[in-house]
Amino acid sequence: MNEETRYSQFTEHELRQEIAQLKEKARKAEQLGIVNEFAVLERKAILAQAYLLNPKDFKSGEIYAIEGDPGVFFKIDYLNGVFAWGYRLGGSGKEEGIPISMLVQNKK
């Protein structure tokens, strides 16, 4: 995809293609032992995945598990676009923003 295009302007199909390409590049970087590139590509894929989700499905005041970080929970104070802002429970209490694609919704 054109690097000047924002993920918010992508269609769902374009986002899915971009995610697949990023994951493939990340897999290759991991195989080659290029740790920094792997991490960057993984984060880009996570951000692109956030644009496939509906921010309205995430609620302020709710607590969510963090994908890939077992036993760590995140309480949302507010949402801004596809980012949830809040803090990690049991953490430093410092506010941070994470893509909503990193949050695991509670199964009810």
C-alpha positions in Angstrom: 0.0 0.0 0.0 1.0 3.6 -0.5 2.8 4.7 2.7 1.1 8.1 2.5 -2.4 6.6 2.9 -3.7 6.4 6.4 -5.2 3.2 7.7 -8.4 5.2 8.4 -8.7 5.7 4.7 -8.3 2.0 3.8 -11.2 -0.2 2.9 -11.8 -3.4 4.9 -10.3 -5.4 2.0 -7.2 -3.2 1.8 -6.7 -3.4 5.6 -6.9 -7.2 5.5 -4.3 -7.3 2.6 -2.0 -4.9 4.5 -2.2 -7.0 7.7 -1.4 -10.1 5.7 1.6 -8.4 4.1 2.9 -7.0 7.4 2.6 -10.4 9.1 4.5 -12.1 6.3 7.2 -9.5 6.4 7.3 -9.9 10.2 7.6 -13.6 9.9 10.6 -13.2 7.5 12.2 -10.7 9.7 11.9 -13.0 12.7 13.4 -15.9 10.7 16.3 -13.7 9.8 16.8 -12.6 13.4 16.0 -9.0 12.7 14.3 -8.3 16.0 13.7 -4.6 15.7 12.1 -4.9 12.2 10.0 -7.7 13.5 8.7 -5.6 16.4 7.9 -2.6 14.2 6.0 -4.8 11.7 4.1 -6.5 14.4 3.0 -3.2 15.9 1.9 -1.9 12.5 -0.2 -5.0 12.0 -1.8 -4.5 15.4 -2.6 -0.9 14.5 -4.1 -1.9 11.2 -6.2 -4.5 12.9 -7.6 -1.8 15.2 -9.2 -0.2 12.2 -11.2 -3.4 11.5 -12.9 -3.0 15.0 -15.7 -0.8 16.1 -14.5 1.5 18.9 -18.1 1.7 20.1 -17.7 -2.0 21.2 -15.3 -0.8 23.9 -16.6 1.1 26.9 -15.0 3.6 29.3 -14.7 2.2 32.8 -14.5 -1.4 31.6 -11.5 -3.6 32.2 -10.0 -5.7 29.4 -7.2 -8.3 29.2 -4.3 -7.3 27.0 -3.5 -9.6 24.1 -0.1 -11.2 24.4 0.4 -10.1 28.0 -1.2 -12.8 30.2 -2.5 -11.7 33.6 -2.3 -8.0 32.7 -5.5 -5.9 32.6 -6.3 -2.5 31.2 -9.0 -0.1 32.4 -10.3 2.3 29.8 -10.7 5.9 30.9 -11.7 7.1 27.4 -11.4 6.3 23.7 -9.8 8.5 21.0 -10.3 7.0 17.6 -9.0 3.4 17.6 -6.9 4.0 20.8 -8.1 3.2 24.3 -6.6 5.5 26.9 -6.3 4.4 30.5 -3.9 2.4 32.7 -2.8 -1.1 33.4 -4.2 -2.5 36.7 -1.4 -3.1 39.2 1.0 -1.0 37.1 2.5 2.4 37.7 -0.9 4.1 37.2 0.6 6.1 34.4 -1.9 6.8 31.6 -1.2 5.2 28.2 -2.9 4.7 24.9 -3.1 1.3 23.2 -4.8 0.2 20.0 -8.2 -1.4 20.7 -7.0 -4.5 18.8 -4.7 -5.3 21.8 -7.7 -5.5 24.1 -9.5 -8.8 24.7 -13.2 -8.3 25.1 -14.9 -10.1 27.9 -16.9 -13.1 26.8 -20.4 -12.8 28.4 
